[in-house]
Amino acid sequence: MTGFGRARRNIGPDASAELVVRSVNHRFLDLTVKLRESEASVEPVLRRVFSGALSRGKVEVSFRLKRSGTAAHEIAVNEGLLEAVLARFALLAAKYPVAGSLEARDLLVIPQIFSVENGAGELSPGELAEIESLAAEAAAAVIAMREAEGQAVAADLASRIAFLQKKTGELSARREEITRKIFETLRERVQALFPQTPLDSGRLEQEAALAADRSDISEELQRLEAHLAQFGGLVASASGPVGKRLDFLSQEILRELNTLGSKARDLQLTREVLEMKSEIEKIREQVQNVE
């Protein structure tokens, strides 16, 4: 599910840190940590916090550390580039009527020779502990936003499961009617094929019983009812991550509906199963967003 979190605080007398976290839908946890090379010691801390707090989603964590004071700045000089510029200028001065010499202010305007960054330096154990606490705060903000979205998703899933349970109950109530229609359809087809031949009621009943047995959907309906009840229970009372379990149950529900459809010898049953399959496909798409 989508989420956003931001946290900032002073982690020492001369340092402050900021964390920005963004999360979007993903079937698994895909965690990306963005920081400077000088802050590499922070990455294990951030990964430990966010891997423990989140189990699904494409999560991007951006970390920024700022230090105050003169020691906070690191000035890097690209000496190779500087030497190449000076050598090139000397060559051009000897070849062409170029007067004068390069001064410091001339070098400052040349891109990539100088770079100034806030130096992280070595982080103390106390600073790392503060960063871990900061990460927990940002993770909590993300979770709060995802939980708000999760409530809306749970309400949507609950209504769809209730619809499927209602349809399943209606199919269970029609089992005897479906069996009777199979018998009547078989009788009509035999009479249409052999209108002049008297029917053997015993043989007709035997064939109808075999056809009814092949088309019996009682076991599928029982399993379907059990899966739907378990799915609804997880949505209503889960206290932890349930996305993967809901994903598995939705696949099992679709499997039972496919079996029902293959056994269908009744037009109304076929229509009901198609409608239920359309609903479970929507549920399967939705549970991909559930933690």
N, C-alpha and C positions, 0 to 999 in steps of 0.2 A: 504494500500500500504506500501511498505517497505521504511524505512527511518532511518537515523542515525544523531545524533547531539551530540556535545561536547562543553561545555563551562566551563571556569575556570577564577577566578579572586580573588583578595583580598577583603574580606568583612569587614575587620577591621584592626586595627594596628598590631594585632598579629594572624590573622586568614585568611585562604584561603579556598575556596570551589571549588569543581569540580562536574559537572553533566555530566553523559553519558546516552544518550537516544537511545534506539533501538526500531524500530517498524516493525512489520510484518503484513501480511494480516489477517483480522478477520472481521466477519460480524458486530460485535458490538465493543464498546470500552471496552477493558480489560486492566486496568491500574494496574501495579505492581510497588511499590516503595520499593527499597532496601536501608536501612540505619541502623545504630546502635541504640540500645535502648536509649542511651543518647542523640540521635538526634531526638527523637520522635516528638518534637515540630515543626520540619520542614515538616513532612508528610502532614498536612492539606494545607500548602502553596503550595507544589508541586502538590498535587491532584487538587487544585483549578485552578492552571495555566494550567496544561495539559488537564484537563477535559474541560476547556473553549476553548483551542486551537484545540483539536482533537475530532472527533466524531466517528471514526472507527479505528480498528486496535488493535493488541495485543502489548501493549506498556510497555516496561521495563525501569524504571528510577533508576539509581544507583547514590547515593549521597555520597560524601566524604568530611569531614571537617577536616582541620589540623590547629592546633594552635602551635605557636612557643613559646620558653621560657620554663623555668623549670616547670611552673604551667600547661604546656600543657600535661604532662604525668601523667597517673593514673596507679599505681602499685597495683594489686590485689593479695592477698595472700590467697590461699586455706588452711585455718588453720586446718580444719578437716583432710585433706589429710596429712598435715605436722605432726600433732599429731599422726596420724596412722603410719607414717613412723618412727618417733622417738620411739614410743612404740614397734613397731616390731623389730627395731634394738636393743633396750635394751633387749628384750626377747631373741633374737638370741645370743647376747653377753653373757647372763647368761647361755645359754644352750650349746653353742659351743665355742671353743677357738678363738673367734673373738676379736682381740685387737684393741685399739684405740677408737676414738669417731668421730661422724659426725661433720664436719666443714661447714662453710657457702658455700664454693666452692662446697662441695659435694651436698648440697641441691639445688644449682642453676642448676645442670645438671638433676635433676629429673623433668620429664615433668609434666605440669599441676599444679605445686605448685605455680609458679609465672606467672603472665601475665601482659604485659605492653601495654597500649593503649593510643592513643591520646585522651585526655578528651575534650568533647565538652563544658561542663559547661552550664550555662544558656545563651541562645542566647538573645542578646538585640534586641529591636524593629528595630534598625538601621541595625543590621546584618540580621534579617529576611527579611527586605525590600530589601537588597542587594541579598539575596538568591532568592527572588521572581523575581527580575530583571534578575538574572542569569538563572532561569528556563525559563523565557520568551525568552531569547536569544537562549537557547538550543532547545526550541519548534520551534522557527523560523527556525533553521537549519534543523530540521526534516521536517517541512512543505515545505521548499525550495526543499529538495530532493524528497519528495513525489509529489510535483507539477511537477518536471521534468519528473518523471515517468508517472504522470497523463496525460501529453501532448501526450506521446506515446500511452497510453491507449485510449485517446479520438480520436486520429487519426484512430486507429484500429476499434473502435466502429462506427465512422462516415462512414468508408468504408463498414462495414457490414450492417449498416442501409440503406445506399444508394443501396446496392445490393437487400435488401428486398423491398425497395420502387420500384425499377425497376421491380422486379418480380410481385409485386402487380399490378403495372400498366399494365403489360402484361396480367395478369389474368382478369383485368377489361375490357381490349380490346377484350378478347375472350368470354365474357359472351354470346353474341348472337350465336357464333359458338358452344358453349357448349350446349345451349338450342336446337339448330338445330340437333346436334348429338344425343341428348336424343330422339328426335322425330324419327330420322332415325333408331336408335337402337331398339326402340319399334316396329316400322314397320317391321324390319327384323325378330325380335323374333316372332311376331304374324304370319307372313307369314311362318316361319319355323315350327311353331306348327300346323297351320291350312292351309296347302298349297292349299287345294281344296275349301276353304271357301272364298267367296268374302268379301273384307274388307269394313266396314262402315267407310267412311272417317270422318264423323262427330264424331262418337264415338272414333275413333283413335285420332283425334285432341283433344277431351276432355281428354282422358287418358294421352296424351302427355302433355297437359297443367297442369294436376294434378302432373305428374312426374316432370315437370319443376319447378312447385311451390315448391315442396318438396326439390328440388335440387338448388333452387335459392340461390346464394351466394352474392347478392348485399349488404345486410346489413353487412355481415361479412367483405367484402372488404372495405366498408366505415369506419367501426370502425378500421380496420387494418390500413388504410391510416392515420386516425386521431392519433392513438397510435404511429405510426412510425414518423409522423411529430412532435409530442410532444417530443418524445425521442430524435430525431435529434436536436430539438431546445434546449433542456437541455444540451446536449453534447457541442453544439456550443457556447452557451452564458451564461452558469451558472456561477454565481459569488460566490456561497457558496456550502456547501455539498449537493450533489444530488444523492448519491449512493443508498439510500433507495427508492427514487422516481423512479430511473432507474430500480431497482430491481422489483418494483411493475409493472411498464410498461412492462418489459420483460415477466412477468408472464401473463399479459393481452394479449400480442401479441401471446404468445404460446397458450392461450385459444382460440383465434380466429382461429389460424391455425388448432387446433384440430377439431374445428367445421367445417372448410372448408374440412378437410380430411374426416370427417364423411358424408358430403354431396356429396363428389366427385362421379360422375358417368362417369368420363372421365379419361382415363389412363394418358394422359399428365398432367391433373390437379393434379392427385394423385402424379405423379413424382415431379411436381413443389412444391407441399405442403411439401413433404418429404424433399426436398432440403432446403426449407425455415425453416423447423423445426430444421434441423441440424444446420443451421446458428444461429437461435435464442438460441439454447442450448449453443453455443459457447459464445454468448453475455451474457447469464445469468451467465456463469462461470466468465466472465471478470468483470461484474459489482459488483461482490462480493469484488473486490479489490478497488473499487472506494469510495472515501471519501463521 
